[in-house]
Amino acid sequence: MFDLSVRRVEVRGLLDAVQPPSLADLGRLTEVGMLGTVVAFALIASAESLFSAAAVDRLHRGRGPTTTVNSSRRVPGTPCAGRSGRCR
């Protein structure tokens, strides 16, 4: 329609497209800039999961969340209740 020249990339196989890092590249992981980047990503991910959990708690109405202890007590009875037709 418009006859635009578009550059295309051809990948013949996954092994040809992916190049594993060399030992010199792995040595760069100990540089200050890289360590700072890793710490920043970790802090951002932690904050994101904390904010998500807080938002879900605010949206939840009704009975509070079940604890791990309550869930672990219910698990063995679940298949029996399902077989007997007493599922909620």
C-alpha positions as CSV (number, residue, x, y, z in Angstrom):
1,M,0.0,0.0,0.0
2,F,2.7,2.6,1.1
3,D,5.7,0.6,-0.2
4,L,7.8,1.3,2.9
5,S,11.2,-0.3,3.3
6,V,11.1,-2.3,6.6
7,R,14.2,-4.0,7.9
8,R,13.5,-7.6,8.9
9,V,15.4,-9.9,11.2
10,E,15.5,-13.6,10.3
11,V,16.1,-16.1,13.0
12,R,16.8,-19.6,11.7
13,G,16.9,-21.3,15.1
14,L,16.9,-20.5,18.8
15,L,20.5,-21.6,19.3
16,D,21.7,-19.3,16.5
17,A,19.8,-16.3,18.1
18,V,20.9,-16.8,21.7
19,Q,24.5,-16.2,22.8
20,P,25.4,-17.2,26.3
21,P,27.5,-14.7,28.3
22,S,31.3,-15.2,28.3
23,L,33.4,-15.4,31.5
24,A,34.4,-11.7,31.0
25,D,30.7,-10.7,30.9
26,L,30.1,-12.6,34.1
27,G,33.0,-10.8,35.8
28,R,31.1,-7.5,35.2
29,L,28.4,-8.6,37.7
30,T,30.7,-7.5,40.5
31,E,31.0,-3.9,39.3
32,V,29.5,-1.2,41.5
33,G,27.0,-0.1,38.9
34,M,25.7,-3.6,38.3
35,L,25.4,-4.3,42.1
36,G,23.5,-1.0,42.5
37,T,21.1,-1.9,39.7
38,V,20.4,-5.3,41.3
39,V,19.7,-3.7,44.6
40,A,17.5,-1.1,43.0
41,F,15.5,-3.8,41.2
42,A,15.1,-5.8,44.4
43,L,13.9,-2.9,46.4
44,I,11.4,-1.9,43.7
45,A,10.1,-5.4,43.4
46,S,9.7,-5.6,47.2
47,A,7.8,-2.4,47.3
48,E,5.6,-3.4,44.4
49,S,4.6,-6.7,46.1
50,L,3.9,-4.9,49.4
51,F,1.7,-2.3,47.7
52,S,-0.1,-5.0,45.7
53,A,-0.8,-7.0,48.9
54,A,-2.0,-3.9,50.7
55,A,-4.4,-3.1,47.8
56,V,-5.8,-6.6,47.8
57,D,-6.4,-6.3,51.5
58,R,-8.3,-3.1,51.0
59,L,-10.5,-4.6,48.3
60,H,-11.3,-7.7,50.3
61,R,-14.7,-7.7,52.1
62,G,-16.2,-10.3,54.3
63,R,-14.3,-12.9,56.3
64,G,-10.6,-12.3,56.7
65,P,-8.0,-14.3,54.9
66,T,-7.4,-17.9,56.1
67,T,-4.1,-18.6,57.8
68,T,-1.7,-21.3,56.8
69,V,-2.6,-23.3,59.8
70,N,-6.3,-23.3,58.9
71,S,-5.6,-24.2,55.3
72,S,-3.3,-27.1,56.3
73,R,-6.0,-28.5,58.5
74,R,-8.6,-28.4,55.7
75,V,-6.5,-29.9,53.0
76,P,-6.8,-33.6,54.1
77,G,-10.5,-33.4,54.3
78,T,-11.0,-31.8,50.9
79,P,-10.8,-35.0,48.8
80,C,-13.1,-36.8,51.2
81,A,-15.7,-34.0,51.1
82,G,-15.5,-34.0,47.3
83,R,-16.2,-37.7,47.1
84,S,-19.0,-37.6,49.5
85,G,-20.7,-34.6,47.7
86,R,-20.3,-32.2,50.6
87,C,-18.3,-29.5,48.8
88,R,-19.1,-25.9,49.5
